[in-house]
Structures are given as C-alpha cells and as structure tokens.
Amino acid sequence: MIDHIGFSVSDYDLAKAFYLKALAPLGYSLIMEAPAEVTESGKAAAGFGANGKPDFWIAGEGKLEKPVHVAIVAKDRAAVDAFYQAALAAGGRDNGPPGIRAHYHPNYYGAFVLDPDGHNIEAVSHGPA
C-alpha cells in the first residue's frame, strides 16, 4: 500500500492554487506546508490529503522531464464530475471527461485533467451508478 506520493512542479504557487481547488471535491485540502528551509531539496512543499493525513505532495523543484499520472479515489461519480469541473475552472486542461472506462472494468468511472505542468491527474470511482 502506498503511503504518499510527491512530485515536482515548475511554479509552486500556481500548482498549489490549482490543487487547492481541483482536489476539494474529493475531500482533499492542504494539510501541511513545509518551508524551503526544512526540505531536503531546499524548495517549499505542500501536502494535500483527507482526514488530516497528507498523501499527495508537490514541491517547487522544477518541471519534470516526463509528467506523472496520479489517480485519486472519489466517493462516487458525482465527486468525479465535481473534480473535473473544479480542475478545469482552476486552470487545468481536459485529458478525458467524466465517463465509464469499461476497458478497465464495467464500473470504472473516471475523469482526467492535466495540471499546469502537464501531470495527468485523475479522479476515479469504482462503484456502480
């Protein structure tokens, strides 16, 4: 089981603002922020999560050569839809609107948005409609 994931972004403030809005419909908020003075990279980092545990981290270390793909579980299909709309409103780019992805399994309902650095961020619900 993965405890947390973190990746680098080119514009820390822009990315933090994007994720504050985009992840809110999934129950995620900014749990903690580490100032540059205390991180190994010497760059600020932000930890987002639900229920008080940061499991999704960004750091202002610069744009990655290859973007990452991160999928976050949504409680239901309405939360996937809300994530998609919030992420687009926050400046994300469409990378696959909400819908069934039957090639994964019959109830796989996901939406994909590219963040300001091109990272593919997905919200997914595995339950029936």
Biotite code that builds the C-alpha atoms (Angstrom):
import biotite.structure as struc

atoms = struc.array([
    struc.Atom([0.000, 0.000, 0.000], chain_id="A", res_id=1, res_name="MET", atom_name="CA", element="C"),
    struc.Atom([1.351, 3.426, -0.937], chain_id="A", res_id=2, res_name="ILE", atom_name="CA", element="C"),
    struc.Atom([1.622, 5.885, 1.934], chain_id="A", res_id=3, res_name="ASP", atom_name="CA", element="C"),
    struc.Atom([2.150, 9.036, -0.131], chain_id="A", res_id=4, res_name="HIS", atom_name="CA", element="C"),
    struc.Atom([3.341, 10.366, -3.470], chain_id="A", res_id=5, res_name="ILE", atom_name="CA", element="C"),
    struc.Atom([5.188, 13.545, -4.333], chain_id="A", res_id=6, res_name="GLY", atom_name="CA", element="C"),
    struc.Atom([6.391, 15.202, -7.477], chain_id="A", res_id=7, res_name="PHE", atom_name="CA", element="C"),
    struc.Atom([7.972, 18.391, -8.672], chain_id="A", res_id=8, res_name="SER", atom_name="CA", element="C"),
    struc.Atom([6.195, 21.372, -10.223], chain_id="A", res_id=9, res_name="VAL", atom_name="CA", element="C"),
    struc.Atom([7.632, 24.327, -12.098], chain_id="A", res_id=10, res_name="SER", atom_name="CA", element="C"),
    struc.Atom([5.532, 27.046, -10.428], chain_id="A", res_id=11, res_name="ASP", atom_name="CA", element="C"),
    struc.Atom([4.857, 26.154, -6.812], chain_id="A", res_id=12, res_name="TYR", atom_name="CA", element="C"),
    struc.Atom([2.319, 28.903, -6.088], chain_id="A", res_id=13, res_name="ASP", atom_name="CA", element="C"),
    struc.Atom([0.363, 28.241, -9.294], chain_id="A", res_id=14, res_name="LEU", atom_name="CA", element="C"),
    struc.Atom([0.318, 24.488, -8.660], chain_id="A", res_id=15, res_name="ALA", atom_name="CA", element="C"),
    struc.Atom([-0.694, 24.920, -5.018], chain_id="A", res_id=16, res_name="LYS", atom_name="CA", element="C"),
    struc.Atom([-3.609, 27.155, -6.026], chain_id="A", res_id=17, res_name="ALA", atom_name="CA", element="C"),
    struc.Atom([-4.646, 24.649, -8.707], chain_id="A", res_id=18, res_name="PHE", atom_name="CA", element="C"),
    struc.Atom([-4.623, 21.685, -6.328], chain_id="A", res_id=19, res_name="TYR", atom_name="CA", element="C"),
    struc.Atom([-6.450, 23.576, -3.562], chain_id="A", res_id=20, res_name="LEU", atom_name="CA", element="C"),
    struc.Atom([-9.405, 24.000, -5.934], chain_id="A", res_id=21, res_name="LYS", atom_name="CA", element="C"),
    struc.Atom([-9.159, 20.828, -8.020], chain_id="A", res_id=22, res_name="ALA", atom_name="CA", element="C"),
    struc.Atom([-8.893, 18.390, -5.121], chain_id="A", res_id=23, res_name="LEU", atom_name="CA", element="C"),
    struc.Atom([-11.534, 19.981, -2.881], chain_id="A", res_id=24, res_name="ALA", atom_name="CA", element="C"),
    struc.Atom([-14.430, 17.975, -4.402], chain_id="A", res_id=25, res_name="PRO", atom_name="CA", element="C"),
    struc.Atom([-12.536, 14.789, -3.485], chain_id="A", res_id=26, res_name="LEU", atom_name="CA", element="C"),
    struc.Atom([-12.354, 15.832, 0.167], chain_id="A", res_id=27, res_name="GLY", atom_name="CA", element="C"),
    struc.Atom([-8.713, 16.877, -0.083], chain_id="A", res_id=28, res_name="TYR", atom_name="CA", element="C"),
    struc.Atom([-7.328, 20.040, 1.465], chain_id="A", res_id=29, res_name="SER", atom_name="CA", element="C"),
    struc.Atom([-3.906, 21.478, 2.238], chain_id="A", res_id=30, res_name="LEU", atom_name="CA", element="C"),
    struc.Atom([-2.854, 19.566, 5.362], chain_id="A", res_id=31, res_name="ILE", atom_name="CA", element="C"),
    struc.Atom([0.657, 20.896, 5.788], chain_id="A", res_id=32, res_name="MET", atom_name="CA", element="C"),
    struc.Atom([3.257, 23.024, 4.099], chain_id="A", res_id=33, res_name="GLU", atom_name="CA", element="C"),
    struc.Atom([6.995, 22.604, 4.526], chain_id="A", res_id=34, res_name="ALA", atom_name="CA", element="C"),
    struc.Atom([9.047, 25.765, 4.017], chain_id="A", res_id=35, res_name="PRO", atom_name="CA", element="C"),
    struc.Atom([12.177, 25.598, 1.889], chain_id="A", res_id=36, res_name="ALA", atom_name="CA", element="C"),
    struc.Atom([14.422, 25.731, 4.970], chain_id="A", res_id=37, res_name="GLU", atom_name="CA", element="C"),
    struc.Atom([13.290, 22.297, 6.188], chain_id="A", res_id=38, res_name="VAL", atom_name="CA", element="C"),
    struc.Atom([13.093, 20.278, 2.964], chain_id="A", res_id=39, res_name="THR", atom_name="CA", element="C"),
    struc.Atom([15.859, 18.138, 1.511], chain_id="A", res_id=40, res_name="GLU", atom_name="CA", element="C"),
    struc.Atom([15.630, 19.979, -1.814], chain_id="A", res_id=41, res_name="SER", atom_name="CA", element="C"),
    struc.Atom([15.611, 23.461, -0.333], chain_id="A", res_id=42, res_name="GLY", atom_name="CA", element="C"),
    struc.Atom([12.268, 24.141, -2.069], chain_id="A", res_id=43, res_name="LYS", atom_name="CA", element="C"),
    struc.Atom([8.859, 24.601, -0.464], chain_id="A", res_id=44, res_name="ALA", atom_name="CA", element="C"),
    struc.Atom([6.482, 21.635, -0.444], chain_id="A", res_id=45, res_name="ALA", atom_name="CA", element="C"),
    struc.Atom([2.738, 21.263, 0.104], chain_id="A", res_id=46, res_name="ALA", atom_name="CA", element="C"),
    struc.Atom([0.975, 18.144, 1.352], chain_id="A", res_id=47, res_name="GLY", atom_name="CA", element="C"),
    struc.Atom([-2.672, 17.627, 0.465], chain_id="A", res_id=48, res_name="PHE", atom_name="CA", element="C"),
    struc.Atom([-4.910, 14.914, 1.829], chain_id="A", res_id=49, res_name="GLY", atom_name="CA", element="C"),
    struc.Atom([-8.097, 13.903, 3.572], chain_id="A", res_id=50, res_name="ALA", atom_name="CA", element="C"),
    struc.Atom([-8.778, 13.193, 7.232], chain_id="A", res_id=51, res_name="ASN", atom_name="CA", element="C"),
    struc.Atom([-5.673, 15.044, 8.384], chain_id="A", res_id=52, res_name="GLY", atom_name="CA", element="C"),
    struc.Atom([-3.095, 12.916, 6.529], chain_id="A", res_id=53, res_name="LYS", atom_name="CA", element="C"),
    struc.Atom([-1.102, 14.431, 3.660], chain_id="A", res_id=54, res_name="PRO", atom_name="CA", element="C"),
    struc.Atom([-0.602, 11.780, 0.986], chain_id="A", res_id=55, res_name="ASP", atom_name="CA", element="C"),
    struc.Atom([-0.320, 13.935, -2.142], chain_id="A", res_id=56, res_name="PHE", atom_name="CA", element="C"),
    struc.Atom([2.736, 16.208, -2.193], chain_id="A", res_id=57, res_name="TRP", atom_name="CA", element="C"),
    struc.Atom([4.043, 18.824, -4.593], chain_id="A", res_id=58, res_name="ILE", atom_name="CA", element="C"),
    struc.Atom([7.384, 20.611, -4.386], chain_id="A", res_id=59, res_name="ALA", atom_name="CA", element="C"),
    struc.Atom([8.695, 23.602, -6.300], chain_id="A", res_id=60, res_name="GLY", atom_name="CA", element="C"),
    struc.Atom([11.772, 21.816, -7.611], chain_id="A", res_id=61, res_name="GLU", atom_name="CA", element="C"),
    struc.Atom([11.109, 22.498, -11.301], chain_id="A", res_id=62, res_name="GLY", atom_name="CA", element="C"),
    struc.Atom([9.273, 20.847, -14.143], chain_id="A", res_id=63, res_name="LYS", atom_name="CA", element="C"),
    struc.Atom([9.833, 17.120, -14.568], chain_id="A", res_id=64, res_name="LEU", atom_name="CA", element="C"),
    struc.Atom([11.097, 15.786, -17.884], chain_id="A", res_id=65, res_name="GLU", atom_name="CA", element="C"),
    struc.Atom([8.115, 13.412, -18.042], chain_id="A", res_id=66, res_name="LYS", atom_name="CA", element="C"),
    struc.Atom([4.757, 14.112, -16.431], chain_id="A", res_id=67, res_name="PRO", atom_name="CA", element="C"),
    struc.Atom([3.277, 11.763, -13.844], chain_id="A", res_id=68, res_name="VAL", atom_name="CA", element="C"),
    struc.Atom([-0.158, 10.165, -13.632], chain_id="A", res_id=69, res_name="HIS", atom_name="CA", element="C"),
    struc.Atom([-1.917, 10.149, -10.273], chain_id="A", res_id=70, res_name="VAL", atom_name="CA", element="C"),
    struc.Atom([-5.407, 8.751, -9.662], chain_id="A", res_id=71, res_name="ALA", atom_name="CA", element="C"),
    struc.Atom([-7.351, 9.676, -6.540], chain_id="A", res_id=72, res_name="ILE", atom_name="CA", element="C"),
    struc.Atom([-10.369, 7.669, -5.385], chain_id="A", res_id=73, res_name="VAL", atom_name="CA", element="C"),
    struc.Atom([-13.640, 9.595, -5.408], chain_id="A", res_id=74, res_name="ALA", atom_name="CA", element="C"),
    struc.Atom([-16.507, 8.570, -3.136], chain_id="A", res_id=75, res_name="LYS", atom_name="CA", element="C"),
    struc.Atom([-18.932, 8.445, -6.071], chain_id="A", res_id=76, res_name="ASP", atom_name="CA", element="C"),
    struc.Atom([-19.470, 9.519, -9.668], chain_id="A", res_id=77, res_name="ARG", atom_name="CA", element="C"),
    struc.Atom([-20.779, 12.929, -8.644], chain_id="A", res_id=78, res_name="ALA", atom_name="CA", element="C"),
    struc.Atom([-17.439, 13.615, -6.928], chain_id="A", res_id=79, res_name="ALA", atom_name="CA", element="C"),
    struc.Atom([-15.605, 12.643, -10.138], chain_id="A", res_id=80, res_name="VAL", atom_name="CA", element="C"),
    struc.Atom([-17.774, 15.111, -12.062], chain_id="A", res_id=81, res_name="ASP", atom_name="CA", element="C"),
    struc.Atom([-17.193, 17.838, -9.458], chain_id="A", res_id=82, res_name="ALA", atom_name="CA", element="C"),
    struc.Atom([-13.426, 17.240, -9.531], chain_id="A", res_id=83, res_name="PHE", atom_name="CA", element="C"),
    struc.Atom([-13.383, 17.566, -13.322], chain_id="A", res_id=84, res_name="TYR", atom_name="CA", element="C"),
    struc.Atom([-15.320, 20.853, -13.272], chain_id="A", res_id=85, res_name="GLN", atom_name="CA", element="C"),
    struc.Atom([-13.272, 22.292, -10.387], chain_id="A", res_id=86, res_name="ALA", atom_name="CA", element="C"),
    struc.Atom([-9.974, 21.325, -12.028], chain_id="A", res_id=87, res_name="ALA", atom_name="CA", element="C"),
    struc.Atom([-10.953, 22.932, -15.338], chain_id="A", res_id=88, res_name="LEU", atom_name="CA", element="C"),
    struc.Atom([-12.127, 26.071, -13.520], chain_id="A", res_id=89, res_name="ALA", atom_name="CA", element="C"),
    struc.Atom([-8.767, 26.169, -11.703], chain_id="A", res_id=90, res_name="ALA", atom_name="CA", element="C"),
    struc.Atom([-6.854, 26.219, -14.997], chain_id="A", res_id=91, res_name="GLY", atom_name="CA", element="C"),
    struc.Atom([-6.495, 22.514, -15.738], chain_id="A", res_id=92, res_name="GLY", atom_name="CA", element="C"),
    struc.Atom([-6.800, 21.147, -19.261], chain_id="A", res_id=93, res_name="ARG", atom_name="CA", element="C"),
    struc.Atom([-9.155, 18.357, -20.284], chain_id="A", res_id=94, res_name="ASP", atom_name="CA", element="C"),
    struc.Atom([-7.481, 14.984, -20.767], chain_id="A", res_id=95, res_name="ASN", atom_name="CA", element="C"),
    struc.Atom([-10.638, 12.849, -20.718], chain_id="A", res_id=96, res_name="GLY", atom_name="CA", element="C"),
    struc.Atom([-14.077, 13.923, -19.495], chain_id="A", res_id=97, res_name="PRO", atom_name="CA", element="C"),
    struc.Atom([-16.000, 12.002, -16.847], chain_id="A", res_id=98, res_name="PRO", atom_name="CA", element="C"),
    struc.Atom([-17.279, 8.673, -18.042], chain_id="A", res_id=99, res_name="GLY", atom_name="CA", element="C"),
    struc.Atom([-17.138, 4.911, -17.923], chain_id="A", res_id=100, res_name="ILE", atom_name="CA", element="C"),
    struc.Atom([-13.829, 3.330, -18.914], chain_id="A", res_id=101, res_name="ARG", atom_name="CA", element="C"),
    struc.Atom([-15.140, -0.211, -19.493], chain_id="A", res_id=102, res_name="ALA", atom_name="CA", element="C"),
    struc.Atom([-11.764, -1.392, -20.769], chain_id="A", res_id=103, res_name="HIS", atom_name="CA", element="C"),
    struc.Atom([-10.630, -1.273, -17.101], chain_id="A", res_id=104, res_name="TYR", atom_name="CA", element="C"),
    struc.Atom([-13.864, -2.733, -15.655], chain_id="A", res_id=105, res_name="HIS", atom_name="CA", element="C"),
    struc.Atom([-17.625, -2.107, -16.084], chain_id="A", res_id=106, res_name="PRO", atom_name="CA", element="C"),
    struc.Atom([-17.921, 0.368, -13.169], chain_id="A", res_id=107, res_name="ASN", atom_name="CA", element="C"),
    struc.Atom([-14.671, 2.299, -13.725], chain_id="A", res_id=108, res_name="TYR", atom_name="CA", element="C"),
    struc.Atom([-15.863, 5.930, -13.855], chain_id="A", res_id=109, res_name="TYR", atom_name="CA", element="C"),
    struc.Atom([-13.047, 8.417, -14.212], chain_id="A", res_id=110, res_name="GLY", atom_name="CA", element="C"),
    struc.Atom([-12.072, 11.889, -15.361], chain_id="A", res_id=111, res_name="ALA", atom_name="CA", element="C"),
    struc.Atom([-8.630, 13.126, -16.368], chain_id="A", res_id=112, res_name="PHE", atom_name="CA", element="C"),
    struc.Atom([-7.216, 16.648, -16.194], chain_id="A", res_id=113, res_name="VAL", atom_name="CA", element="C"),
    struc.Atom([-3.741, 17.959, -16.952], chain_id="A", res_id=114, res_name="LEU", atom_name="CA", element="C"),
    struc.Atom([-2.351, 20.285, -14.282], chain_id="A", res_id=115, res_name="ASP", atom_name="CA", element="C"),
    struc.Atom([-0.305, 23.399, -15.183], chain_id="A", res_id=116, res_name="PRO", atom_name="CA", element="C"),
    struc.Atom([2.817, 21.210, -15.730], chain_id="A", res_id=117, res_name="ASP", atom_name="CA", element="C"),
    struc.Atom([1.013, 18.573, -17.776], chain_id="A", res_id=118, res_name="GLY", atom_name="CA", element="C"),
    struc.Atom([0.725, 15.997, -14.986], chain_id="A", res_id=119, res_name="HIS", atom_name="CA", element="C"),
    struc.Atom([-2.274, 13.718, -15.624], chain_id="A", res_id=120, res_name="ASN", atom_name="CA", element="C"),
    struc.Atom([-4.495, 13.910, -12.545], chain_id="A", res_id=121, res_name="ILE", atom_name="CA", element="C"),
    struc.Atom([-7.444, 11.541, -12.395], chain_id="A", res_id=122, res_name="GLU", atom_name="CA", element="C"),
    struc.Atom([-10.428, 11.101, -10.119], chain_id="A", res_id=123, res_name="ALA", atom_name="CA", element="C"),
    struc.Atom([-11.981, 7.636, -10.195], chain_id="A", res_id=124, res_name="VAL", atom_name="CA", element="C"),
    struc.Atom([-14.966, 5.875, -8.680], chain_id="A", res_id=125, res_name="SER", atom_name="CA", element="C"),
    struc.Atom([-15.166, 2.085, -8.864], chain_id="A", res_id=126, res_name="HIS", atom_name="CA", element="C"),
    struc.Atom([-18.738, 1.708, -7.606], chain_id="A", res_id=127, res_name="GLY", atom_name="CA", element="C"),
    struc.Atom([-21.925, 1.275, -9.586], chain_id="A", res_id=128, res_name="PRO", atom_name="CA", element="C"),
    struc.Atom([-24.010, 4.295, -10.578], chain_id="A", res_id=129, res_name="ALA", atom_name="CA", element="C"),
])
